[in-house]
Amino acid sequence: MGLFEDFNQFLETRLEEFLRSHPHLELQALEEQLRKQEEDTLRLIAQLQRQEKKIEQDILSTAQEVKRWHSRVQKAQAANRSDLVQAAQEREASCLRQGNQQWGQMQGCKQRIQKAKELYYQIKQRRQEVREKAAVAEANRYAAKNEKNWETDGWNQSSSYNSGNLSDPLEQQFQSLETQEELERMKRNLGK
């Protein structure tokens, strides 16, 4: 068992070192984790909303029972049946207690829904921040990688690139970036 734990610790340490030396990958992993948390929170909200609807139906059903037993109390009083009056009043009181408990459950459920929604928006905001940091890290990584080439190779080469030349790798990369930005803008506009 100790060997397995040592090996597991070694792997975790290596993974942490790798992610520290590749921050863009660490940000991608964090974004994926936040995406999963977003999905889990949405599922929780849906579950709580279903629970809330069920409790609301139970409250309506209990309210009908209270009404029914209240009517029976009045009938028993009109018939001078004190034995039935007391039993009906006890049943009505029992239904009222049950209704109060259900009302408390519904209020608790509403509070949990509100907290889950707040959590969802916090996770969503954090994910957006991580996504922006990842884009900056990727741009910095790309710039650092290509800085040497830009300083030497780009300066010494002749200007033979056409702005519409599709075989130009830089042109292709910028077209891909611009397309991605346009897609993100469209997603944001659809989300509003």
N, C-alpha and C positions, 0 to 999 in steps of 0.2 A: 504494500500500500504506500509506503514512503517513497519508493521509486516513482510510482505513478504521480504522486503529489509533486515531487521534485521536477519531473518532466513537465507537468501541467504548469507549474510556476515558471519554468524556463520558457515555455511557449508564450505565456502571458507577458513576460518581460520582453521577449523578442518582438511581440506584436506591438507593445507600447513603444519600444524604441523605433520600430519601423514607422508607426503612425506619427511620432514626434518628428522624424526626419522627412516625412511626407505629409505636411499639414493639410494639403488639399484632400488627401484620402481620409484623414481624420474628420474633416468637416463633412465629407460625403457620408461617412459612417454615422456621424451625429445627425445629419439631415434624415437619413433613412430611419434611425431610431425615433426621431421626432415624428416622422410620417406615420410610423406604426402606432405611436402614442395618440396621434390625431385620430386614426381609424378606431382605435380602442375606445377613445372618449366619445366618438360619434355613436358607436355601438351602445355604450353605456347610456347615453342620452336617449336613444331610441328605446332601450329597455325600460328606463325610468318613465318615459312618456306612456308606454304601454301599461305599465304598472299604475300610473296615475289614472288612466282611462278606466281600468278595472276597478280601482277604488271609487271613482266617481259613480260607476254603475252600481257598486255595492251600496254606496250612500243613498242613491235614489231608491234602490230596493228596500233598504232599511227605513227610509222616510215613508214609503208606502205601507210598511208594516206598522210604523208608529201611527199613521193616519187610521189604518184599519182597526188597531186596538183602541185608539181613542174613541172611535165611533162605537165600538163594542162596550166601552165603559159607559158611554152615554145611554146606550140601549139598556144595559143592565140597571142603571140608575132609574131610568124611566119605568122599568118593570119591577122596581123595588126588590131587586135580587142582590142583596149585599154580598152574598158569597161569590157571585160572579163579578161584582164591581171590584172587589179587592183583587181577585185573580187577574182580571183584565188590566187593572192599574199596575200590578206587578209586571205583567208582560209588557205593557207600554213603557214602563220605566226601564226594563231590561233592553228593549229596542232603542230607547234614547241613549243609554250608556254605550251600546254597541255603535250607534251613529256617531257619538262623540269620539269614540276611539278611532273610527274610520276617518273622521274629519281630521284628527291629529295625524293619522298616517298620511293623509293626502297633503297636509301642510308640510310634513317632513319630506315627502316625495318632491313637492314643488321646490323646496329649498335645495335638495340634492340635485335636481335638474338645473337650477340656477347656478350652483357651484360647478357642476360639470360643464355648463356652457362657458362660464368664466375660464375654467381650466382649458377648454378647447381653444378659446381665442388667445390665451397666453401661449399655448403650444404652437398655434398657427403663427403668432407673431415671432416667437423664438425661431421657428423653422425658416421664416422669411429672412430673419437676421443672419442665420447660419448660411442660407442660400447666397445671400449677398457677400458674406465673408468668403465663401467658397469661390465665388466668381472673381473676387479681388485676388485671392490666393492663386487661382489658376492664371489670371492675367499676369500677376507678378512672376509666377513660375515660367510662363511662356516668354515674358520679357527678358528674364534673366537668362533663359536658355538661348534666346536669339540675340542677346545684346552683343556678344562677341561677333557673331556673323554680321550684324548690322554695322558695327564699327569698322570692320575690315572689308568683308566681301562686298557689302552693298555699296560702299564708297568707290571701290575699284572697278565695279562692273559698269558696263555701258547701260544707258537707259533704253532698254529694248522692250519694256513692258507696255502693253496697250491696256487701257482701263477696262476694256471689254474682253480681254483675252482670257478665255476659260481654262487654258492650260497653265496659267499663272497660279501657283499654289497659294500665294498670299491673297490673290483676288478671290480664290475659292474659300479660303478661311474667313475672309471678311464677309463674303456673301452668306456663308453658313451662320456667322455671328449675327448678321443683320436679320436673317430669317428667324433665328431663335429669338431675338429681341422682339420682333414683330409678333411671333406666336405668344410670347409672354404678355405683351401689351394686350393682345386680343383676349387672352385668358382673364386678365385683370378686368377688362371692360365687361366681359360676360359675367364675371363674379359679382359685379356691383348691382 
